[in-house]
Amino acid sequence: MFPLSAPQQIIWLQHQMLPESRAYYSTAVVGFHGEIDPALLRKCVTGAVDRNDAFRLRLCDVNTPIAYQEVVEVDFDIPEYDLRGAEDIEERRTELLQRQMHTEFDLHAAPLVRWTLVRLADDHWQLFMTEHHLVHDGRSTVAFLGDVIEQYAAEAAGRPFVAKDAPTYQDYVAYTTSDEYLEMIGSAIEWWIENLDGATFNVDFPTLGTQRSGLFDYRGGQYRQSLSAELMAGVRAAAQQSGHTVFAAMLAVYGELCRRHSGQDDLVIGIPLANRPAEFASTVGMMVNTVPVRLAIDPSTPAGEVGLDAMVSLFDAVDHEAAPVQDLVKALGLGGKGLDNPLFNVTFGMHDQPFPDVDVPGLSVDMQVALSTNSARFDLSVFVTPANVLHGGDGDCGYELNWDYSTQRFGPEDAERLASGFEALLLAYATHPLDPIGTLALDTVAPPVRIRHVEGDRVTDGAAPVTGGAGDEIRPTSADNCEQRAESPWLQAFRDILEHDDIDQDTDFFQAGGYSLLVPMLLSRYESLSGWRPPTSLLFEFSSPILLEAASAERRPAEVGVER
């Protein structure tokens, strides 16, 4: 057995809180056009699984507060369906795809990946591939499929197949515990602390949707958007004129969109980065780290200069991407409850690794990625994919965008409005890159509306804070009750895990230095003191000893006693 990587730890903890969620399931649909040999394709998938240990991992987290993982032998089937005679081929295909996407994974059984092969016509097949994010990221999907297709091309042509050597995922996890890597993390955290000083770690949208209350629960929707090749050619030309990349231009426009709807000029946006040292470029496994990129947007600055600033911020983030989110949260002293990420609530990312070449005569391959599972990991996430990545050399230079949104926060009409505004701003950016960014597309995307509210004796801009919460409703008020709970198991557990004594019944776990990955250890310590293991979600609802005691008294089974 070996430990989880830093990204895996976050996914595991969130699974403890909402095991029914599909937010960390990812499905790709690979289309094959031409003649294929299904038996050979199955053989190649099996061979690639044997060569990539991440797809043979299972979790070991029973009776331990910290999860481990191990590589095991696997035996799996790839079911095949021939839909050529179906009454409604697309309806039947969609039914199979939905079943593939939503069937629960048992994290204690490998592989945490499954495949289904569907024949739609004589010369059209699709391979559904659903992975749990514990064992994959976007680059891993492409690397794995490249491995499969290389073996298929060799064996279909009668050539011997020799797999490329690549370090294992277990090698990667070991590397992240090395002195060299830990030193890199320490240096990166110091930089982030300085860079994020004074930042506001939330982008609000007071004129859209609703003000979310309660714990984030992963329920979500998706709006899919296509940007034309003509538009993206204009963006590419404007970006080159200003000296930055297309992605930097799109990030700048996304930042301006957020600025107008939030009224915030200083934004923190999560950007998923590969976080892969060069020697692990071909390794399959979960290695993505989403970092908080800070954008300060002055609406009077020319749009091209904002794009240049965005590119500099991106390059700085890449240079310091080693810092795990949980370590950064702890270093910054940020409280985080439930499944909210205290660093950012909106993200913007791009998948730009091209689909592997297919060297098989008469066969072409395309791909769909990031299919919706009716879930969202953040309030708003935009995932960008160039069309030629999905369709190989045959694709145009348009772009496809997925707008994933929390349905606690936005409705479908909000997502469509944001996507339309983004496209309008992008067109204006391509046409007038020297104009102030705050003047672009004002007829379509209005200037920001600021909401003013009072905090004590201060008047600040932004959305009014959400007050109250589930924990406020059950707080004991009796002095006798307070005294009775003064030395409660929860209080003792807090002191043992946080390792300092200046903790009382009102101490908030997260404000006192606790963070999400300490939660399982706190629950385990409480269980040893009380004889009862609370649900993980309890601590995120009620985060002080006195509130937890009251909540535990309500939820603890009657037959469980409390040791004092």
C-alpha positions in Angstrom: 0.0 0.0 0.0 1.0 3.6 -0.5 -0.5 7.0 0.4 -2.9 9.1 -1.8 -1.4 12.0 -3.7 -2.5 15.5 -2.6 -5.2 15.8 -5.4 -6.5 12.3 -4.5 -6.8 13.2 -0.8 -9.3 16.0 -1.7 -11.4 13.8 -3.9 -11.4 11.0 -1.3 -12.6 13.4 1.4 -15.4 14.8 -0.7 -16.5 11.3 -1.5 -16.8 10.7 2.3 -19.2 13.7 2.5 -21.3 12.9 -0.6 -20.7 9.3 -1.8 -23.7 9.5 -4.1 -22.3 12.5 -6.1 -21.0 11.9 -9.6 -19.0 15.2 -9.7 -15.7 13.3 -9.9 -16.8 10.9 -12.6 -15.6 11.7 -16.1 -16.8 10.2 -19.3 -15.3 10.4 -22.8 -17.0 9.0 -25.9 -14.5 7.8 -28.5 -15.9 7.5 -32.0 -14.4 5.1 -34.6 -15.3 5.6 -38.2 -14.4 2.8 -40.5 -13.6 -0.9 -40.0 -12.6 -2.0 -36.5 -11.9 -5.4 -35.0 -13.8 -5.3 -31.6 -11.9 -8.3 -30.2 -8.6 -6.6 -31.0 -9.8 -3.3 -29.5 -10.8 -5.2 -26.2 -7.3 -6.8 -26.2 -5.6 -3.4 -26.5 -7.7 -1.8 -23.7 -6.8 -4.8 -21.5 -3.1 -4.4 -22.4 -3.1 -0.7 -21.6 -4.7 -1.4 -18.2 -2.0 -3.9 -17.5 0.7 -1.3 -18.4 -0.8 1.6 -16.3 -1.0 0.9 -12.6 -3.4 3.8 -11.9 -6.1 1.9 -13.6 -5.5 -1.0 -11.2 -5.7 1.0 -8.0 -8.2 0.5 -5.3 -8.7 2.3 -2.0 -7.9 0.9 1.4 -9.7 3.2 4.0 -11.5 0.8 6.3 -10.9 1.3 10.0 -8.3 4.0 9.3 -8.7 7.8 9.4 -6.3 8.2 6.5 -6.9 6.4 3.1 -4.2 4.4 1.3 -4.3 2.7 -2.0 -2.8 -0.4 -3.6 -2.3 -1.8 -7.1 -4.1 -5.1 -7.6 -4.8 -7.6 -10.4 -8.0 -6.8 -12.3 -10.5 -8.7 -14.3 -13.1 -6.8 -16.2 -15.5 -7.0 -19.1 -16.2 -4.6 -21.9 -19.8 -5.2 -22.8 -20.7 -4.8 -26.5 -24.0 -3.7 -27.9 -25.1 -3.8 -31.6 -27.7 -1.1 -32.1 -28.0 -1.3 -35.9 -31.4 -3.0 -35.6 -32.8 -0.8 -32.8 -36.0 1.1 -33.5 -34.5 4.4 -32.2 -30.7 4.1 -32.3 -30.0 7.4 -30.7 -32.5 6.8 -27.8 -30.9 3.4 -27.1 -27.4 4.9 -27.3 -28.3 7.6 -24.9 -29.8 5.1 -22.5 -26.6 3.1 -22.5 -24.4 6.2 -22.1 -26.5 7.5 -19.1 -26.2 4.1 -17.4 -22.5 4.1 -18.1 -22.0 7.6 -16.6 -24.2 7.2 -13.5 -23.5 3.7 -12.3 -21.7 3.9 -8.9 -18.0 3.0 -8.5 -17.0 0.9 -5.6 -13.8 2.6 -4.6 -12.5 -0.6 -2.9 -12.6 -2.6 -6.2 -10.4 -2.0 -9.2 -10.5 -0.9 -11.9 -12.1 2.5 -11.2 -12.7 2.8 -14.9 -15.3 1.1 -17.1 -15.9 0.8 -20.9 -18.8 0.0 -23.1 -18.5 -0.7 -26.9 -21.5 0.3 -29.0 -22.0 -0.3 -32.8 -24.2 2.3 -34.4 -23.7 1.5 -38.1 -21.6 -0.9 -40.2 -18.7 1.6 -40.2 -19.4 3.6 -37.0 -18.6 2.4 -33.4 -18.3 4.3 -30.1 -16.3 3.4 -27.0 -17.7 4.8 -23.8 -15.0 5.3 -21.2 -15.9 6.5 -17.7 -13.2 7.1 -15.1 -13.2 8.1 -11.5 -11.0 11.2 -10.9 -9.1 9.3 -8.2 -7.2 7.5 -11.0 -7.2 9.9 -13.9 -7.0 13.4 -15.2 -7.5 14.9 -18.7 -3.9 14.2 -19.9 -4.2 10.6 -18.6 -7.2 10.0 -20.7 -5.3 11.0 -23.9 -2.2 9.1 -22.8 -4.2 5.9 -22.1 -6.1 6.2 -25.4 -2.9 6.8 -27.2 -1.5 3.6 -25.7 -4.6 1.7 -26.8 -4.5 3.1 -30.4 -0.7 2.5 -30.8 -1.1 -1.2 -29.9 -4.2 -1.5 -32.1 -2.4 0.1 -35.1 0.6 -2.2 -34.7 -1.3 -5.4 -34.3 -3.8 -4.6 -37.1 -0.8 -4.2 -39.4 0.9 -7.4 -38.2 3.7 -5.5 -36.6 5.1 -6.2 -33.1 4.0 -3.7 -30.5 6.6 -2.3 -28.1 5.1 -0.1 -25.4 6.9 3.1 -24.4 8.4 3.1 -21.0 6.8 5.5 -18.5 7.1 5.8 -14.7 4.2 4.4 -12.7 1.7 6.4 -10.8 3.2 4.9 -7.6 6.5 6.4 -8.7 4.8 9.8 -9.0 3.3 9.6 -5.5 6.7 8.7 -4.1 8.3 11.6 -5.9 5.8 14.0 -4.3 7.1 12.9 -0.9 10.8 13.5 -1.8 12.9 16.2 -0.2 13.3 17.9 -3.5 9.5 18.1 -4.1 8.7 19.2 -0.5 11.2 22.0 -0.8 9.5 23.1 -4.1 6.2 23.1 -2.3 7.5 25.2 0.6 8.9 27.8 -1.8 5.7 27.8 -3.8 3.5 28.4 -0.7 5.7 31.3 0.3 5.1 32.9 -3.1 1.4 32.3 -3.0 1.0 33.8 0.5 2.6 37.0 -0.8 0.7 37.0 -4.1 -2.7 36.4 -2.5 -2.3 39.0 0.3 -5.5 41.0 0.5 -7.3 38.9 -2.1 -11.1 38.3 -2.0 -11.5 34.5 -2.4 -14.9 34.5 -4.0 -16.6 35.9 -7.1 -20.2 36.8 -6.4 -22.9 37.3 -9.0 -25.5 39.5 -7.3 -27.5 40.1 -10.5 -27.7 36.5 -11.5 -29.3 33.4 -10.0 -29.7 33.3 -6.3 -27.5 33.8 -3.3 -26.6 30.2 -2.3 -27.2 29.3 1.3 -26.4 26.0 3.0 -23.7 23.5 2.2 -22.5 23.1 -1.3 -23.9 19.8 -2.6 -22.5 19.3 -6.1 -25.9 19.4 -7.9 -25.3 21.0 -11.2 -26.1 21.6 -14.8 -24.2 22.1 -18.0 -24.5 24.5 -21.0 -22.5 23.5 -24.1 -21.3 26.3 -26.4 -19.5 26.3 -29.8 -17.4 29.2 -30.9 -16.8 29.4 -34.7 -13.5 29.0 -36.4 -13.9 32.5 -37.8 -14.3 34.0 -34.3 -11.3 32.1 -32.9 -9.2 33.1 -35.9 -9.9 36.7 -35.0 -9.0 36.1 -31.3 -5.8 34.4 -32.3 -4.8 37.3 -34.5 -5.6 39.8 -31.7 -3.7 37.8 -29.2 -0.6 37.6 -31.4 -0.8 41.3 -32.0 -0.8 41.9 -28.3 2.0 39.3 -27.6 0.1 36.7 -25.7 -1.7 33.3 -26.1 -5.2 32.5 -27.1 -5.9 31.0 -23.6 -4.6 34.2 -22.0 -7.0 36.2 -24.2 -9.9 34.0 -23.2 -9.0 34.2 -19.5 -8.9 38.0 -19.7 -12.3 38.1 -21.3 -13.7 35.6 -18.7 -12.3 37.8 -16.0 -14.0 40.9 -17.5 -17.2 38.9 -17.7 -16.9 38.1 -14.0 -16.0 41.7 -13.2 -19.1 43.1 -14.8 -21.4 40.7 -13.1 -19.7 40.8 -9.7 -18.6 44.5 -9.5 -15.2 43.1 -8.3 -12.0 44.4 -10.0 -9.7 42.0 -8.1 -10.6 38.4 -8.9 -9.3 35.0 -7.9 -10.1 32.3 -10.5 -9.1 28.6 -10.3 -7.1 27.3 -13.2 -6.5 23.6 -13.5 -2.8 22.9 -14.3 -1.2 19.6 -15.2 1.3 19.7 -12.3 3.4 17.1 -14.0 7.2 17.0 -13.9 8.6 16.3 -17.3 9.6 12.7 -16.5 5.9 11.9 -15.7 4.5 13.4 -18.9 3.2 10.0 -20.1 2.2 8.6 -16.8 -1.5 7.8 -16.2 -3.0 9.0 -12.9 -4.5 12.0 -11.1 -2.0 14.8 -11.1 -4.0 17.9 -11.8 -3.7 20.8 -9.3 -6.1 23.7 -9.6 -4.4 26.9 -8.5 -5.8 30.4 -7.6 -4.8 32.8 -10.3 -5.3 36.5 -9.3 -6.5 39.0 -11.9 -6.7 42.7 -11.2 -8.7 44.2 -14.0 -8.7 48.0 -14.6 -11.6 48.6 -17.0 -9.7 51.5 -18.5 -6.8 49.3 -19.6 -6.7 48.2 -23.3 -8.0 44.7 -23.7 -4.8 43.4 -25.2 -2.8 44.6 -22.2 -5.3 42.8 -19.9 -4.6 39.7 -21.9 -0.9 40.2 -21.4 -1.3 40.6 -17.7 -3.4 37.4 -17.6 -0.6 35.5 -19.4 2.0 36.8 -16.9 -0.3 35.6 -14.0 -0.7 32.3 -15.7 3.1 31.8 -16.2 3.7 32.8 -12.5 1.1 30.2 -11.5 2.7 27.5 -13.6 6.1 28.3 -11.9 4.5 27.8 -8.5 1.9 25.1 -9.2 3.4 22.5 -6.9 1.6 23.8 -3.8 -1.3 21.5 -3.0 -4.6 23.3 -2.5 -5.0 21.9 1.1 -1.5 23.1 2.1 -2.2 26.5 0.6 -5.5 26.8 2.4 -3.8 25.9 5.7 -0.9 28.4 5.2 -3.4 31.2 4.4 -5.5 30.4 7.4 -8.7 30.2 5.4 -11.7 28.5 6.9 -13.5 26.1 4.6 -16.8 24.3 5.4 -18.6 21.6 3.5 -17.4 21.1 -0.1 -16.7 24.7 -0.8 -13.2 25.5 -1.9 -12.1 28.5 0.2 -9.7 29.7 -2.5 -12.1 30.2 -5.4 -15.6 29.4 -6.5 -15.2 29.9 -10.3 -12.7 28.2 -12.6 -11.5 28.4 -16.2 -9.5 25.7 -17.9 -8.5 24.3 -21.2 -7.8 20.8 -22.5 -5.4 21.3 -25.4 -3.5 18.0 -25.6 -4.2 16.7 -29.1 -5.9 13.4 -29.7 -3.3 10.7 -30.6 -2.6 10.1 -34.3 -4.4 7.1 -35.7 -2.2 5.2 -38.1 -4.8 2.7 -39.4 -5.8 2.8 -43.0 -9.5 3.6 -43.5 -10.0 4.4 -39.8 -10.6 7.9 -38.2 -11.3 8.7 -34.6 -13.0 11.6 -32.8 -13.8 12.2 -29.2 -16.4 13.9 -26.9 -15.2 14.9 -23.4 -16.6 16.4 -20.1 -20.1 15.0 -20.6 -22.5 16.3 -18.0 -23.3 14.1 -15.0 -25.7 16.8 -13.6 -23.1 17.8 -11.1 -20.7 20.7 -10.5 -17.5 21.1 -8.5 -17.7 24.8 -8.2 -20.3 27.6 -8.5 -19.2 28.1 -12.1 -16.6 26.3 -14.2 -15.7 26.8 -17.9 -13.9 24.0 -19.7 -12.5 24.9 -23.2 -11.5 22.4 -25.8 -10.2 23.3 -29.4 -12.2 21.4 -31.9 -9.0 20.0 -33.6 -8.2 18.4 -30.2 -11.5 16.5 -30.3 -11.5 15.6 -34.0 -7.8 15.3 -34.8 -6.4 17.0 -38.0 -9.9 16.9 -39.6 -11.4 19.3 -37.0 -11.7 23.0 -37.7 -10.2 25.7 -35.5 -13.3 26.5 -33.6 -13.6 25.9 -29.9 -16.1 24.0 -27.7 -16.9 25.2 -24.2 -18.7 23.5 -21.4 -20.3 25.8 -18.8 -20.8 23.7 -15.6 -22.8 25.5 -12.9 -24.1 24.8 -9.5 -27.9 24.6 -9.6 -27.9 25.9 -6.0 -26.5 29.1 -7.5 -27.6 29.4 -11.2 -30.3 28.4 -13.5 -30.0 27.4 -17.2 -31.0 30.9 -18.3 -28.1 32.3 -16.2 -25.6 30.0 -17.8 -26.8 30.8 -21.3 -26.6 34.5 -20.5 -23.0 34.2 -19.2 -22.0 32.2 -22.3 -23.7 34.7 -24.7 -21.9 37.5 -22.9 -18.6 35.7 -23.1 -19.0 35.3 -26.8 -19.9 38.9 -27.3 -16.9 40.1 -25.3 -14.6 37.7 -27.2 -15.8 39.1 -30.5 -15.3 42.7 -29.3 -11.9 41.7 -28.0 -10.9 40.2 -31.4 -12.2 43.3 -33.2 -10.9 46.1 -30.9 -8.0 44.8 -28.8 -6.6 48.3 -28.3 -9.9 49.6 -26.8 -10.3 49.7 -23.0 -11.6 46.4 -21.9 -14.4 48.0 -19.9 -15.9 49.5 -23.0 -16.2 46.3 -25.0 -19.7 45.1 -25.9 -21.5 47.4 -23.5 -24.7 47.0 -25.5 -24.7 43.3 -24.7 -22.8 42.9 -21.4 -23.7 45.8 -19.1 -21.2 47.5 -16.8 -21.1 46.1 -13.3 -23.8 46.9 -10.7 -22.4 47.4 -7.3 -24.3 46.5 -4.2 -23.4 48.5 -1.1 -23.9 47.1 2.3 -22.9 47.8 5.9 -20.4 45.7 7.9 -20.2 47.2 11.3 -19.3 50.8 10.7 -17.9 50.0 7.3 -19.6 50.4 3.9 -18.3 48.0 1.4 -19.1 47.0 -2.2 -20.3 43.6 -3.2 -23.1 41.2 -2.5 -24.6 41.2 1.0 -23.2 38.3 3.0 -25.3 35.3 3.7 -26.0 35.2 7.4 -27.3 32.4 9.6 -26.9 28.7 9.0 -28.0 25.3 10.2 -25.7 25.5 13.2 -27.2 28.7 14.5 -30.6 27.0 15.0 -29.5 24.5 17.7 -27.0 26.4 19.8 -27.6 25.7 23.5 -28.4 28.8 25.5 -28.5 27.5 29.0 -25.4 28.2 31.2 -25.9 24.8 32.8 -25.7 23.2 29.3 -22.5 25.1 28.6 -20.9 23.9 31.8 -22.1 20.4 31.3 -20.3 20.3 27.9 -17.2 22.1 28.9 -15.1 18.9 28.9 -17.0 17.1 26.2 -15.5 14.5 23.9 -15.7 17.0 21.1 -13.7 19.5 23.0 -11.1 16.9 23.9 -10.9 15.8 20.3 -10.4 19.4 19.1 -7.5 19.9 21.5 -5.9 16.6 20.6 -6.0 17.1 16.8 -5.3 20.9 16.7 -2.6 20.4 19.4 -3.1 23.5 21.4 -5.0 24.1 24.7 -6.5 27.5 24.1 -9.7 25.9 22.7 -13.0 26.3 24.3 -16.6 25.2 23.6 -17.1 28.0 21.0 -13.9 27.5 19.0 -14.6 27.1 15.3 -12.5 24.2 14.0 -11.6 25.8 10.7 -10.8 29.2 12.2 -8.6 27.6 14.7 -6.3 26.1 12.1 -8.3 23.0 11.1 -8.7 22.1 7.5 -10.6 19.6 5.5 -8.0 16.8 5.5 -7.8 16.9 9.3 -11.6 16.1 9.5 -11.2 12.3 9.2 -8.6 12.4 12.0 -10.9 14.5 14.2 -13.8 12.1 13.6 -11.7 9.1 14.4 -10.5 10.7 17.6 -14.0 11.5 18.6 -15.1 8.0 17.9 -12.4 6.6 20.2 -13.7 8.9 23.0 -17.4 8.5 22.5 -17.9 5.1 20.8 -19.8 6.7 17.9 -18.6 7.6 14.4 -20.5 10.7 13.2 -21.0 11.4 9.5 -18.3 13.5 7.9 -20.8 16.1 7.0 -21.6 16.9 10.6 -18.4 18.8 11.2 -19.0 21.0 8.2 -22.5 21.9 9.4 -21.5 22.4 13.1 -17.9 23.3 13.5 -17.6 24.1 17.3 -17.6 21.7 20.2 -20.8 23.1 21.7 -22.7 22.9 18.5 -21.4 19.5 17.7 -22.4 18.1 21.1 -26.0 19.3 20.5 -26.1 17.9 17.0 -24.5 14.6 18.1 -27.1 14.2 20.9 -29.8 14.5 18.2 -28.3 12.2 15.7 -26.4 9.6 17.8 -28.2 6.2 17.9 -29.9 5.7 21.3 -27.9 2.5 22.1 -24.5 4.2 21.8 -23.2 5.5 25.1 -20.7 8.3 25.7 -17.5 7.5 27.6 -16.4 10.3 29.8 
